[in-house]
Amino acid sequence: MEQLDYIKESLDIKDPNITFEKTFDKFFTHREYHAKLDYDPPQCSVCQGKMAKYDFQKPCKIPYLEMAGCKVLIRLKKRRFKCQACGKMAVAKTSLVRENHQIPNIINHKITDKLMSREAMTKIAEDLSVSVSTVYRQLNRFECKTDLTWLPENMSWDEYAFKKGKMSFIAQDFDANKIIAILDGRTQAVIRNHFMRYSHKVSSRVKVITMDMFSPYYDIAKQLFPKAKIVLDRFHIVQHLSRAMNRFRIQIMNQFEHQSYEYKALKRYWKLIQQDSRNLNDKRFYRPTFRMHLTNQEIVQRLLSYSDELRHHYELFQCLLFHFQEKQEKHFFELISDTIKQVHPIFKTVLSTFLKDKEKIINALKLPYSNAKLEATNNLIKVIKRNAFGFRNFENFKKRIYLALNTTKEKTKLVLSRCYTQ
Ligand SMILES: [Zn+2]
């Protein structure tokens, strides 16, 4: 008897009506435990009459948590009862699995834990030896509710491709990095319909809306939140500048033969060009491309020596970056006005947009946002993009993001336990 209790305890099964058989089957891939579910006959649910023990059901296969790295399957035989008065049949119930379900609650909890992580749906299914549709079923037990009683003071608006060609609109709480809305589509109508649901009192809480430079949302944001300041996202401003630098480097690079070592060096050390020159590492390492020991600063000097044009634009890029980061808006825009006529068209496009959106950029520089927050937002965007793959269904995509970003573990357990007791 002791041995049997041990199996039960090590599997952490609490239901006193389940007893395990002494032996289990070892397979190459997994172990199979045999157990019975049995207890005294309950009252008939139909006529309240007396029930009697009948036979056992065919064992049901319950995939269970791994034990010591080995996959576990429980073959559970459930007692059947028959009403002596009306003949109604009933099957014994257990806290291990919900009625008419095969997946134990503990596995469903594990799935939820993993849904809050950033793992792919297929990986979750594989790890827990359940089907992908079981993982989706668990995801579908969650609901994304919109809290219409609250909006943050600082909101950021963005759009993401949730799958190829399908864009979705995402509003976040800039300070807490929480998702406020994920909308299927990004048209003005979709956005208007969503935000019109909030009362005027709630809407007027919003003080700042940050968004990307080429955003199509300026007008609608002004209409919906007339009191809010529209601010360009600092992260995006830097990103546009960096992209221009990168595209320009590629143009220069392509002027060289693909076999040349100028081409190879410009291709290999692209990151050093993009990096803020103040942060270049000055440790000396052996560099196979140059066949000598060089610091990152020395590498950049070599790259720039290949082309005066590259040097010229690199210096402009670094100066703009510097003024921007130091919040010297006057210098930033003076430099743009002074150089815009002479720069390459790639830079001209970006710089003229900066001039057009001057006011919104100045707003961005004046607001007291820390870089840490920008960093966090940046990470959030990456997570969303990564999570976005493999979802055909928008609702699932949305639920997954909500679970990954908005729920704390404690909260979810509460929600879940409520689900189970229903
Ligand atoms: Zn009955």
Residues whose N, C-alpha, C, O or C-beta is under 5 A from the ligand:
A	BS01	ZN	C44 V46 C47 Q48 G49 C83 A85 C86 G87 K88
